[in-house]
Amino acid sequence: MKRNPIKVEVYKLNGEKVYISKDSTKMDLSGLANDNYIINYIDTNGFIFYRERIKISQEEELII
């Protein structure tokens, strides 16, 4: 069964929430500082069904 996220939350590794998007098809993370982050993809029932770790570096612009 394929799940489509309805909400995406981005956290620093220390647990601080730094970004929330209700449009999971387009996220602009270019305003975040160079660091490592955890992205949680949340389904319609409020469950995290996918989690990934990303690294943002100054050299690249990250638009998902």
PyMOL Python script that loads the backbone (N, CA, C, O; Angstrom):
from pymol import cmd

cmd.read_pdbstr("""\
ATOM      1  N   MET A   1       0.842  -1.181   0.000  1.00  0.00           N
ATOM      2  CA  MET A   1       0.000   0.000   0.000  1.00  0.00           C
ATOM      3  C   MET A   1       0.884   1.240   0.000  1.00  0.00           C
ATOM      4  O   MET A   1       1.751   1.388   0.861  1.00  0.00           O
ATOM      5  N   LYS A   2       0.670   2.111  -0.942  1.00  0.00           N
ATOM      6  CA  LYS A   2       1.440   3.334  -1.049  1.00  0.00           C
ATOM      7  C   LYS A   2       0.779   4.410  -0.195  1.00  0.00           C
ATOM      8  O   LYS A   2      -0.437   4.593  -0.239  1.00  0.00           O
ATOM      9  N   ARG A   3       1.579   5.105   0.565  1.00  0.00           N
ATOM     10  CA  ARG A   3       1.064   6.196   1.392  1.00  0.00           C
ATOM     11  C   ARG A   3       1.583   7.512   0.854  1.00  0.00           C
ATOM     12  O   ARG A   3       2.755   7.630   0.499  1.00  0.00           O
ATOM     13  N   ASN A   4       0.725   8.477   0.798  1.00  0.00           N
ATOM     14  CA  ASN A   4       1.129   9.821   0.410  1.00  0.00           C
ATOM     15  C   ASN A   4       1.196  10.682   1.655  1.00  0.00           C
ATOM     16  O   ASN A   4       0.214  10.779   2.391  1.00  0.00           O
ATOM     17  N   PRO A   5       2.325  11.303   1.904  1.00  0.00           N
ATOM     18  CA  PRO A   5       2.427  12.133   3.103  1.00  0.00           C
ATOM     19  C   PRO A   5       1.508  13.336   3.017  1.00  0.00           C
ATOM     20  O   PRO A   5       1.341  13.924   1.949  1.00  0.00           O
ATOM     21  N   ILE A   6       0.916  13.699   4.139  1.00  0.00           N
ATOM     22  CA  ILE A   6       0.126  14.914   4.176  1.00  0.00           C
ATOM     23  C   ILE A   6       0.874  16.016   4.900  1.00  0.00           C
ATOM     24  O   ILE A   6       0.533  17.193   4.779  1.00  0.00           O
ATOM     25  N   LYS A   7       1.898  15.631   5.658  1.00  0.00           N
ATOM     26  CA  LYS A   7       2.680  16.610   6.382  1.00  0.00           C
ATOM     27  C   LYS A   7       4.121  16.128   6.438  1.00  0.00           C
ATOM     28  O   LYS A   7       4.393  14.930   6.516  1.00  0.00           O
ATOM     29  N   VAL A   8       5.025  17.074   6.397  1.00  0.00           N
ATOM     30  CA  VAL A   8       6.449  16.773   6.490  1.00  0.00           C
ATOM     31  C   VAL A   8       7.031  17.666   7.585  1.00  0.00           C
ATOM     32  O   VAL A   8       6.785  18.872   7.612  1.00  0.00           O
ATOM     33  N   GLU A   9       7.802  17.064   8.484  1.00  0.00           N
ATOM     34  CA  GLU A   9       8.457  17.816   9.544  1.00  0.00           C
ATOM     35  C   GLU A   9       9.961  17.597   9.444  1.00  0.00           C
ATOM     36  O   GLU A   9      10.429  16.481   9.217  1.00  0.00           O
ATOM     37  N   VAL A  10      10.707  18.683   9.617  1.00  0.00           N
ATOM     38  CA  VAL A  10      12.167  18.616   9.555  1.00  0.00           C
ATOM     39  C   VAL A  10      12.716  19.012  10.923  1.00  0.00           C
ATOM     40  O   VAL A  10      12.315  20.021  11.504  1.00  0.00           O
ATOM     41  N   TYR A  11      13.644  18.191  11.422  1.00  0.00           N
ATOM     42  CA  TYR A  11      14.237  18.398  12.741  1.00  0.00           C
ATOM     43  C   TYR A  11      15.756  18.449  12.633  1.00  0.00           C
ATOM     44  O   TYR A  11      16.362  17.781  11.795  1.00  0.00           O
ATOM     45  N   LYS A  12      16.359  19.265  13.509  1.00  0.00           N
ATOM     46  CA  LYS A  12      17.799  19.167  13.703  1.00  0.00           C
ATOM     47  C   LYS A  12      18.053  17.878  14.466  1.00  0.00           C
ATOM     48  O   LYS A  12      17.122  17.302  15.028  1.00  0.00           O
ATOM     49  N   LEU A  13      19.284  17.421  14.495  1.00  0.00           N
ATOM     50  CA  LEU A  13      19.608  16.186  15.193  1.00  0.00           C
ATOM     51  C   LEU A  13      19.411  16.292  16.704  1.00  0.00           C
ATOM     52  O   LEU A  13      19.308  15.271  17.383  1.00  0.00           O
ATOM     53  N   ASN A  14      19.359  17.518  17.241  1.00  0.00           N
ATOM     54  CA  ASN A  14      19.118  17.698  18.671  1.00  0.00           C
ATOM     55  C   ASN A  14      17.623  17.657  19.013  1.00  0.00           C
ATOM     56  O   ASN A  14      17.250  17.814  20.176  1.00  0.00           O
ATOM     57  N   GLY A  15      16.767  17.447  18.003  1.00  0.00           N
ATOM     58  CA  GLY A  15      15.329  17.332  18.234  1.00  0.00           C
ATOM     59  C   GLY A  15      14.541  18.605  17.988  1.00  0.00           C
ATOM     60  O   GLY A  15      13.312  18.581  18.062  1.00  0.00           O
ATOM     61  N   GLU A  16      15.202  19.713  17.699  1.00  0.00           N
ATOM     62  CA  GLU A  16      14.511  20.976  17.460  1.00  0.00           C
ATOM     63  C   GLU A  16      13.806  20.936  16.103  1.00  0.00           C
ATOM     64  O   GLU A  16      14.430  20.663  15.078  1.00  0.00           O
ATOM     65  N   LYS A  17      12.499  21.212  16.107  1.00  0.00           N
ATOM     66  CA  LYS A  17      11.734  21.245  14.859  1.00  0.00           C
ATOM     67  C   LYS A  17      12.020  22.569  14.153  1.00  0.00           C
ATOM     68  O   LYS A  17      11.872  23.637  14.747  1.00  0.00           O
ATOM     69  N   VAL A  18      12.434  22.498  12.875  1.00  0.00           N
ATOM     70  CA  VAL A  18      12.830  23.711  12.160  1.00  0.00           C
ATOM     71  C   VAL A  18      11.987  23.985  10.922  1.00  0.00           C
ATOM     72  O   VAL A  18      12.108  25.049  10.314  1.00  0.00           O
ATOM     73  N   TYR A  19      11.131  23.035  10.541  1.00  0.00           N
ATOM     74  CA  TYR A  19      10.343  23.237   9.320  1.00  0.00           C
ATOM     75  C   TYR A  19       9.141  22.296   9.341  1.00  0.00           C
ATOM     76  O   TYR A  19       9.253  21.127   9.711  1.00  0.00           O
ATOM     77  N   ILE A  20       7.986  22.832   8.934  1.00  0.00           N
ATOM     78  CA  ILE A  20       6.774  22.027   8.769  1.00  0.00           C
ATOM     79  C   ILE A  20       6.162  22.406   7.433  1.00  0.00           C
ATOM     80  O   ILE A  20       6.087  23.585   7.087  1.00  0.00           O
ATOM     81  N   SER A  21       5.726  21.402   6.684  1.00  0.00           N
ATOM     82  CA  SER A  21       5.066  21.646   5.400  1.00  0.00           C
ATOM     83  C   SER A  21       3.837  20.756   5.294  1.00  0.00           C
ATOM     84  O   SER A  21       3.902  19.554   5.551  1.00  0.00           O
ATOM     85  N   LYS A  22       2.728  21.356   4.916  1.00  0.00           N
ATOM     86  CA  LYS A  22       1.525  20.553   4.671  1.00  0.00           C
ATOM     87  C   LYS A  22       1.418  20.191   3.192  1.00  0.00           C
ATOM     88  O   LYS A  22       0.521  19.447   2.797  1.00  0.00           O
ATOM     89  N   ASP A  23       2.327  20.713   2.377  1.00  0.00           N
ATOM     90  CA  ASP A  23       2.395  20.354   0.959  1.00  0.00           C
ATOM     91  C   ASP A  23       3.652  19.515   0.767  1.00  0.00           C
ATOM     92  O   ASP A  23       4.749  20.047   0.598  1.00  0.00           O
ATOM     93  N   SER A  24       3.478  18.210   0.796  1.00  0.00           N
ATOM     94  CA  SER A  24       4.641  17.321   0.748  1.00  0.00           C
ATOM     95  C   SER A  24       5.242  17.188  -0.637  1.00  0.00           C
ATOM     96  O   SER A  24       6.296  16.571  -0.792  1.00  0.00           O
ATOM     97  N   THR A  25       4.598  17.753  -1.646  1.00  0.00           N
ATOM     98  CA  THR A  25       5.132  17.638  -2.994  1.00  0.00           C
ATOM     99  C   THR A  25       6.194  18.691  -3.281  1.00  0.00           C
ATOM    100  O   THR A  25       6.954  18.570  -4.241  1.00  0.00           O
ATOM    101  N   LYS A  26       6.244  19.737  -2.434  1.00  0.00           N
ATOM    102  CA  LYS A  26       7.214  20.797  -2.681  1.00  0.00           C
ATOM    103  C   LYS A  26       7.650  21.400  -1.354  1.00  0.00           C
ATOM    104  O   LYS A  26       6.846  21.979  -0.625  1.00  0.00           O
ATOM    105  N   MET A  27       8.926  21.256  -1.055  1.00  0.00           N
ATOM    106  CA  MET A  27       9.483  21.843   0.157  1.00  0.00           C
ATOM    107  C   MET A  27      10.710  22.656  -0.208  1.00  0.00           C
ATOM    108  O   MET A  27      11.566  22.188  -0.960  1.00  0.00           O
ATOM    109  N   ASP A  28      10.803  23.857   0.312  1.00  0.00           N
ATOM    110  CA  ASP A  28      11.975  24.695   0.079  1.00  0.00           C
ATOM    111  C   ASP A  28      12.781  24.743   1.381  1.00  0.00           C
ATOM    112  O   ASP A  28      12.419  25.450   2.321  1.00  0.00           O
ATOM    113  N   LEU A  29      13.849  23.999   1.420  1.00  0.00           N
ATOM    114  CA  LEU A  29      14.690  23.939   2.602  1.00  0.00           C
ATOM    115  C   LEU A  29      15.936  24.803   2.464  1.00  0.00           C
ATOM    116  O   LEU A  29      16.876  24.661   3.246  1.00  0.00           O
ATOM    117  N   SER A  30      15.952  25.686   1.490  1.00  0.00           N
ATOM    118  CA  SER A  30      17.145  26.492   1.232  1.00  0.00           C
ATOM    119  C   SER A  30      17.433  27.482   2.360  1.00  0.00           C
ATOM    120  O   SER A  30      18.555  27.978   2.458  1.00  0.00           O
ATOM    121  N   GLY A  31      16.456  27.783   3.212  1.00  0.00           N
ATOM    122  CA  GLY A  31      16.675  28.709   4.314  1.00  0.00           C
ATOM    123  C   GLY A  31      17.313  28.074   5.533  1.00  0.00           C
ATOM    124  O   GLY A  31      17.637  28.773   6.494  1.00  0.00           O
ATOM    125  N   LEU A  32      17.501  26.761   5.514  1.00  0.00           N
ATOM    126  CA  LEU A  32      18.099  26.078   6.653  1.00  0.00           C
ATOM    127  C   LEU A  32      19.622  26.178   6.615  1.00  0.00           C
ATOM    128  O   LEU A  32      20.234  26.202   5.547  1.00  0.00           O
ATOM    129  N   ALA A  33      20.209  26.236   7.790  1.00  0.00           N
ATOM    130  CA  ALA A  33      21.666  26.340   7.907  1.00  0.00           C
ATOM    131  C   ALA A  33      22.340  25.031   7.504  1.00  0.00           C
ATOM    132  O   ALA A  33      21.709  23.975   7.463  1.00  0.00           O
ATOM    133  N   ASN A  34      23.625  25.124   7.212  1.00  0.00           N
ATOM    134  CA  ASN A  34      24.407  23.922   6.906  1.00  0.00           C
ATOM    135  C   ASN A  34      24.416  23.023   8.134  1.00  0.00           C
ATOM    136  O   ASN A  34      24.925  23.403   9.188  1.00  0.00           O
ATOM    137  N   ASP A  35      23.859  21.845   7.995  1.00  0.00           N
ATOM    138  CA  ASP A  35      23.759  20.934   9.121  1.00  0.00           C
ATOM    139  C   ASP A  35      23.152  19.619   8.653  1.00  0.00           C
ATOM    140  O   ASP A  35      22.814  19.466   7.479  1.00  0.00           O
ATOM    141  N   ASN A  36      23.017  18.677   9.569  1.00  0.00           N
ATOM    142  CA  ASN A  36      22.325  17.424   9.312  1.00  0.00           C
ATOM    143  C   ASN A  36      20.912  17.529   9.872  1.00  0.00           C
ATOM    144  O   ASN A  36      20.697  18.127  10.927  1.00  0.00           O
ATOM    145  N   TYR A  37      19.965  16.953   9.170  1.00  0.00           N
ATOM    146  CA  TYR A  37      18.562  17.040   9.558  1.00  0.00           C
ATOM    147  C   TYR A  37      17.879  15.685   9.394  1.00  0.00           C
ATOM    148  O   TYR A  37      18.333  14.829   8.635  1.00  0.00           O
ATOM    149  N   ILE A  38      16.781  15.514  10.121  1.00  0.00           N
ATOM    150  CA  ILE A  38      15.907  14.358   9.980  1.00  0.00           C
ATOM    151  C   ILE A  38      14.593  14.851   9.391  1.00  0.00           C
ATOM    152  O   ILE A  38      14.016  15.823   9.878  1.00  0.00           O
ATOM    153  N   ILE A  39      14.118  14.178   8.337  1.00  0.00           N
ATOM    154  CA  ILE A  39      12.828  14.517   7.733  1.00  0.00           C
ATOM    155  C   ILE A  39      11.854  13.386   8.037  1.00  0.00           C
ATOM    156  O   ILE A  39      12.119  12.224   7.731  1.00  0.00           O
ATOM    157  N   ASN A  40      10.721  13.741   8.644  1.00  0.00           N
ATOM    158  CA  ASN A  40       9.656  12.778   8.925  1.00  0.00           C
ATOM    159  C   ASN A  40       8.506  13.011   7.958  1.00  0.00           C
ATOM    160  O   ASN A  40       8.021  14.135   7.827  1.00  0.00           O
ATOM    161  N   TYR A  41       8.071  11.961   7.281  1.00  0.00           N
ATOM    162  CA  TYR A  41       6.917  12.015   6.387  1.00  0.00           C
ATOM    163  C   TYR A  41       5.739  11.394   7.129  1.00  0.00           C
ATOM    164  O   TYR A  41       5.801  10.233   7.531  1.00  0.00           O
ATOM    165  N   ILE A  42       4.679  12.154   7.311  1.00  0.00           N
ATOM    166  CA  ILE A  42       3.563  11.759   8.172  1.00  0.00           C
ATOM    167  C   ILE A  42       2.322  11.530   7.329  1.00  0.00           C
ATOM    168  O   ILE A  42       1.993  12.342   6.464  1.00  0.00           O
ATOM    169  N   ASP A  43       1.620  10.402   7.585  1.00  0.00           N
ATOM    170  CA  ASP A  43       0.432  10.054   6.798  1.00  0.00           C
ATOM    171  C   ASP A  43      -0.837  10.671   7.393  1.00  0.00           C
ATOM    172  O   ASP A  43      -0.778  11.409   8.376  1.00  0.00           O
ATOM    173  N   THR A  44      -1.963  10.365   6.794  1.00  0.00           N
ATOM    174  CA  THR A  44      -3.243  10.949   7.196  1.00  0.00           C
ATOM    175  C   THR A  44      -3.660  10.550   8.607  1.00  0.00           C
ATOM    176  O   THR A  44      -4.476  11.235   9.222  1.00  0.00           O
ATOM    177  N   ASN A  45      -3.117   9.456   9.127  1.00  0.00           N
ATOM    178  CA  ASN A  45      -3.425   9.013  10.486  1.00  0.00           C
ATOM    179  C   ASN A  45      -2.470   9.594  11.524  1.00  0.00           C
ATOM    180  O   ASN A  45      -2.594   9.305  12.715  1.00  0.00           O
ATOM    181  N   GLY A  46      -1.518  10.411  11.075  1.00  0.00           N
ATOM    182  CA  GLY A  46      -0.562  11.020  11.994  1.00  0.00           C
ATOM    183  C   GLY A  46       0.645  10.164  12.310  1.00  0.00           C
ATOM    184  O   GLY A  46       1.406  10.479  13.225  1.00  0.00           O
ATOM    185  N   PHE A  47       0.833   9.080  11.562  1.00  0.00           N
ATOM    186  CA  PHE A  47       1.962   8.184  11.783  1.00  0.00           C
ATOM    187  C   PHE A  47       3.127   8.528  10.855  1.00  0.00           C
ATOM    188  O   PHE A  47       2.931   8.847   9.682  1.00  0.00           O
ATOM    189  N   ILE A  48       4.324   8.457  11.395  1.00  0.00           N
ATOM    190  CA  ILE A  48       5.524   8.617  10.562  1.00  0.00           C
ATOM    191  C   ILE A  48       5.710   7.308   9.807  1.00  0.00           C
ATOM    192  O   ILE A  48       5.934   6.261  10.414  1.00  0.00           O
ATOM    193  N   PHE A  49       5.615   7.372   8.478  1.00  0.00           N
ATOM    194  CA  PHE A  49       5.783   6.153   7.695  1.00  0.00           C
ATOM    195  C   PHE A  49       7.116   6.102   6.974  1.00  0.00           C
ATOM    196  O   PHE A  49       7.489   5.068   6.419  1.00  0.00           O
ATOM    197  N   TYR A  50       7.837   7.219   6.981  1.00  0.00           N
ATOM    198  CA  TYR A  50       9.164   7.220   6.376  1.00  0.00           C
ATOM    199  C   TYR A  50       9.984   8.307   7.043  1.00  0.00           C
ATOM    200  O   TYR A  50       9.478   9.396   7.315  1.00  0.00           O
ATOM    201  N   ARG A  51      11.247   8.015   7.305  1.00  0.00           N
ATOM    202  CA  ARG A  51      12.153   8.971   7.930  1.00  0.00           C
ATOM    203  C   ARG A  51      13.465   8.897   7.179  1.00  0.00           C
ATOM    204  O   ARG A  51      13.952   7.817   6.846  1.00  0.00           O
ATOM    205  N   GLU A  52      14.028  10.068   6.917  1.00  0.00           N
ATOM    206  CA  GLU A  52      15.335  10.084   6.266  1.00  0.00           C
ATOM    207  C   GLU A  52      16.213  11.153   6.883  1.00  0.00           C
ATOM    208  O   GLU A  52      15.730  12.139   7.440  1.00  0.00           O
ATOM    209  N   ARG A  53      17.503  10.938   6.773  1.00  0.00           N
ATOM    210  CA  ARG A  53      18.489  11.894   7.256  1.00  0.00           C
ATOM    211  C   ARG A  53      19.119  12.558   6.043  1.00  0.00           C
ATOM    212  O   ARG A  53      19.520  11.895   5.087  1.00  0.00           O
ATOM    213  N   ILE A  54      19.198  13.899   6.103  1.00  0.00           N
ATOM    214  CA  ILE A  54      19.817  14.632   4.995  1.00  0.00           C
ATOM    215  C   ILE A  54      20.898  15.557   5.555  1.00  0.00           C
ATOM    216  O   ILE A  54      20.913  15.885   6.741  1.00  0.00           O
ATOM    217  N   LYS A  55      21.792  15.962   4.669  1.00  0.00           N
ATOM    218  CA  LYS A  55      22.814  16.940   5.018  1.00  0.00           C
ATOM    219  C   LYS A  55      22.685  18.094   4.035  1.00  0.00           C
ATOM    220  O   LYS A  55      22.654  17.894   2.821  1.00  0.00           O
ATOM    221  N   ILE A  56      22.612  19.294   4.575  1.00  0.00           N
ATOM    222  CA  ILE A  56      22.555  20.490   3.734  1.00  0.00           C
ATOM    223  C   ILE A  56      23.904  21.172   3.834  1.00  0.00           C
ATOM    224  O   ILE A  56      24.410  21.439   4.924  1.00  0.00           O
ATOM    225  N   SER A  57      24.476  21.449   2.669  1.00  0.00           N
ATOM    226  CA  SER A  57      25.742  22.168   2.638  1.00  0.00           C
ATOM    227  C   SER A  57      25.557  23.434   1.816  1.00  0.00           C
ATOM    228  O   SER A  57      24.685  23.505   0.951  1.00  0.00           O
ATOM    229  N   GLN A  58      26.372  24.412   2.090  1.00  0.00           N
ATOM    230  CA  GLN A  58      26.246  25.723   1.479  1.00  0.00           C
ATOM    231  C   GLN A  58      26.372  25.671  -0.047  1.00  0.00           C
ATOM    232  O   GLN A  58      25.792  26.506  -0.742  1.00  0.00           O
ATOM    233  N   GLU A  59      27.106  24.722  -0.559  1.00  0.00           N
ATOM    234  CA  GLU A  59      27.357  24.663  -1.998  1.00  0.00           C
ATOM    235  C   GLU A  59      26.112  24.272  -2.796  1.00  0.00           C
ATOM    236  O   GLU A  59      26.023  24.566  -3.988  1.00  0.00           O
ATOM    237  N   GLU A  60      25.151  23.611  -2.145  1.00  0.00           N
ATOM    238  CA  GLU A  60      24.005  23.134  -2.878  1.00  0.00           C
ATOM    239  C   GLU A  60      22.716  23.740  -2.343  1.00  0.00           C
ATOM    240  O   GLU A  60      22.579  23.967  -1.140  1.00  0.00           O
ATOM    241  N   GLU A  61      21.787  23.995  -3.227  1.00  0.00           N
ATOM    242  CA  GLU A  61      20.478  24.491  -2.834  1.00  0.00           C
ATOM    243  C   GLU A  61      19.532  23.294  -2.841  1.00  0.00           C
ATOM    244  O   GLU A  61      19.454  22.563  -3.828  1.00  0.00           O
ATOM    245  N   LEU A  62      18.831  23.102  -1.762  1.00  0.00           N
ATOM    246  CA  LEU A  62      17.974  21.922  -1.625  1.00  0.00           C
ATOM    247  C   LEU A  62      16.512  22.321  -1.721  1.00  0.00           C
ATOM    248  O   LEU A  62      15.969  22.960  -0.819  1.00  0.00           O
ATOM    249  N   ILE A  63      15.886  21.942  -2.814  1.00  0.00           N
ATOM    250  CA  ILE A  63      14.443  22.119  -2.978  1.00  0.00           C
ATOM    251  C   ILE A  63      13.887  20.754  -3.322  1.00  0.00           C
ATOM    252  O   ILE A  63      14.212  20.169  -4.355  1.00  0.00           O
ATOM    253  N   ILE A  64      13.047  20.262  -2.438  1.00  0.00           N
ATOM    254  CA  ILE A  64      12.475  18.929  -2.634  1.00  0.00           C
ATOM    255  C   ILE A  64      11.069  19.057  -3.165  1.00  0.00           C
ATOM    256  O   ILE A  64      10.404  18.048  -3.401  1.00  0.00           O
TER     257      ILE A  64
END
""", "prot")
cmd.dss("prot")
cmd.show_as("cartoon", "prot")
cmd.util.cbc("prot")
cmd.orient("prot")
